[in-house]
Amino acid sequence: MHASSLATLLLFPLAAGLPAGSAVKPCTAPSGMTQEALLAQAEIARGLAGTDAVALDPSSSCITISVRTPGTARLVELLLRGMKVPAEAVRFQVDASAIPAEASRRT
C-alpha cells in the first residue's frame, strides 16, 4: 500500500519531525501559561498557506494544527518557535497523502 493512497491523518508532536512509528508523545502545557494564551499565539499559523486548522484539544492538553504537507508543518514549527510557543504543547495533523511512498523516494 502506498502512502499516497492513505486517507488517514498522521499525528506527531511539533519537535519530533515526521513520525517513525505509531508512538506519539503526549502534549504538556508549560507551567505559567494557559492553553488559551498558547492558542492565541498559535493562531498566526492560520495565515500560512497549507494550514487548515488551529484548535485547542482539551482531551490531550494540546494545540492541534492541521496542515496539508510535512513542509507546511516544518514552516509552522519554525514560526511558532519564533512566537515562543513551546514545542511540547503542539501536535500536528499532517495529510498522509502528501507523504511520498518509500519506494518512490530517491536515495
C-alpha positions as CSV (number, residue, x, y, z in Angstrom):
1,M,0.0,0.0,0.0
2,H,1.4,3.4,-1.0
3,A,1.3,6.3,1.5
4,S,-0.3,8.5,-1.2
5,S,-3.4,6.2,-1.1
6,L,-3.9,6.5,2.6
7,A,-6.9,8.6,3.6
8,T,-5.8,8.9,7.3
9,L,-4.1,11.7,9.0
10,L,-0.8,11.3,10.8
11,L,-0.3,12.9,14.2
12,F,3.0,14.0,15.5
13,P,4.4,16.4,18.1
14,L,5.9,19.6,16.8
15,A,9.6,18.9,17.8
16,A,9.6,15.3,16.7
17,G,9.5,15.7,12.9
18,L,7.9,13.0,10.9
19,P,6.7,10.0,12.9
20,A,8.9,7.0,12.9
21,G,6.1,4.7,14.2
22,S,2.8,4.8,15.9
23,A,4.1,6.2,19.2
24,V,3.1,9.8,19.8
25,K,4.5,11.8,22.7
26,P,1.8,13.3,24.9
27,C,1.5,17.1,24.9
28,T,2.1,19.1,28.0
29,A,1.2,22.7,28.5
30,P,4.1,24.7,30.2
31,S,3.5,25.9,33.7
32,G,2.6,29.6,34.0
33,M,0.8,29.7,30.6
34,T,-2.9,28.9,30.0
35,Q,-3.9,26.8,27.0
36,E,-6.0,29.8,25.8
37,A,-2.9,32.1,25.8
38,L,-0.9,29.5,23.8
39,L,-3.7,29.1,21.4
40,A,-3.8,32.9,20.8
41,Q,-0.1,32.8,20.0
42,A,-0.5,29.8,17.7
43,E,-3.4,31.4,15.7
44,I,-0.8,33.2,13.5
45,A,-0.3,29.8,11.7
46,R,-3.8,30.1,10.2
47,G,-2.4,32.7,7.8
48,L,0.0,30.3,6.2
49,A,-1.0,28.5,3.0
50,G,-1.4,24.8,3.7
51,T,-2.7,25.3,7.3
52,D,-6.2,24.1,7.6
53,A,-7.0,24.5,11.3
54,V,-5.6,25.6,14.6
55,A,-7.6,24.3,17.6
56,L,-7.4,23.6,21.3
57,D,-7.7,19.9,22.1
58,P,-8.9,19.8,25.7
59,S,-8.7,16.0,26.0
60,S,-4.9,16.0,25.5
61,S,-3.8,19.4,26.6
62,C,-2.6,20.2,23.1
63,I,-2.9,22.8,20.4
64,T,-3.7,20.7,17.3
65,I,-2.7,22.2,14.0
66,S,-3.9,20.6,10.8
67,V,-1.6,21.0,7.8
68,R,-1.5,19.6,4.2
69,T,2.2,18.7,3.9
70,P,5.2,17.9,6.1
71,G,6.8,21.1,4.6
72,T,4.0,23.2,5.9
73,A,4.4,21.5,9.3
74,R,8.0,22.5,9.4
75,L,7.3,26.1,8.4
76,V,4.7,26.4,11.1
77,E,7.1,24.8,13.6
78,L,9.7,27.5,12.9
79,L,7.1,30.3,13.0
80,L,5.8,29.1,16.4
81,R,9.3,28.7,17.8
82,G,9.7,32.4,17.0
83,M,6.4,33.2,18.8
84,K,7.7,31.3,21.9
85,V,5.1,28.6,21.7
86,P,6.6,25.6,23.4
87,A,7.0,22.6,21.1
88,E,5.7,20.2,23.7
89,A,2.3,22.0,23.7
90,V,1.6,21.5,20.0
91,R,0.7,18.5,17.9
92,F,0.3,18.4,14.1
93,Q,-2.1,16.5,11.9
94,V,-0.5,16.1,8.5
95,D,-2.4,14.8,5.5
96,A,-0.8,11.4,4.9
97,S,-1.4,11.6,1.1
98,A,1.2,14.3,0.9
99,I,4.0,12.0,2.2
100,P,5.6,10.0,-0.7
101,A,5.8,6.2,-0.5
102,E,9.1,4.6,0.5
103,A,9.6,3.1,-2.9
104,S,9.2,6.5,-4.7
105,R,11.8,8.3,-2.5
106,R,15.2,8.9,-4.0
107,T,18.3,8.0,-2.1
